[in-house]
């Protein structure tokens, strides 16, 4: 009788905990090597989502890759925007797979390719869906939420990119297409949840994307750069890679590693290859801009001055009245971000924008209600 009561109590407690538990199945996210373009395949519980299809030269590769992954239909096809290096491959996929939902931004692109794309969609009986910010769609064991654009325009196709955050349990991916600083600023200013485990670096690593504000809001553990080896644009840009490196974000690159695949079980990401952490720019002669270097340069100089100052203070305190340990702890300098409630041991721990960091004594930070950042303390 006691055993039955105990088992019954355990089952009752388990049922109470179910609403608080995060359930997530397996999900694979493939960042395809389509050269100077973008294409991402998401697979989970028999459902498939294709975000962009790369350029014309990659069309047959994308179709072949999807077939090799067992794709028989696409539950979602998303055109981030209508530039050729993003939708050419989608035309081929429309001819090869049934598509349940076709999603794209609400503007008309002045190109023959766009006309062919829309014509093929109509021939397949598909109507382009133009989602609103905040719309949520189920896909396999997860969901994706539309974060941009607030307003699409044929005058600014990059900033009209459909940006989505894909969630699978505690794992999340941010797909940004070619969204640039204006789109990033709108998302940050709107207070949208941009935090992610994996960031698809916007516009192939161009300096016009991946702002400090976006990185501070997203705080990704990994960043994937999709670009072509030796491309004529010099992608990725030195400034962008400098930001990723200064924040300690692990990097994977299709120009260096080919197609890379992330595996999510809902509680941590694994990869089919290790991050290359290659922060070199696409153009070896690109040394970055003064504006891009300023934040890191200022940090390096200030850090050096602080370390020297602390060293000098410590040496002087050793000659004092025996209270050196207490004085050193009280005068220890920490870093405060422009927003947030934590203080940091360094301005580039990955949870803040180092160019906007403010230094102050730790006792002052504590007095103002700040708590220690768990990542860097």
PyMOL commands that set and color helices and strands:
alter all, ss='L'
color gray80, all
select helices_A, chain A and resi 2-20+56-68+84-96+112-123+158-160+181-189+202-205+212-218+238-246+254-257+290-317+324-331+354-356+362-367
alter helices_A, ss='H'
color red, helices_A
select strands_A, chain A and resi 27-31+40-44+47-51+73-79+98-104+136-139+142-148+163-168+171-175+198-200+222-225+250-253+260-264+269-271+333-336+342-344+358-361+371-372
alter strands_A, ss='S'
color yellow, strands_A
deselect
rebuild
show_as cartoon
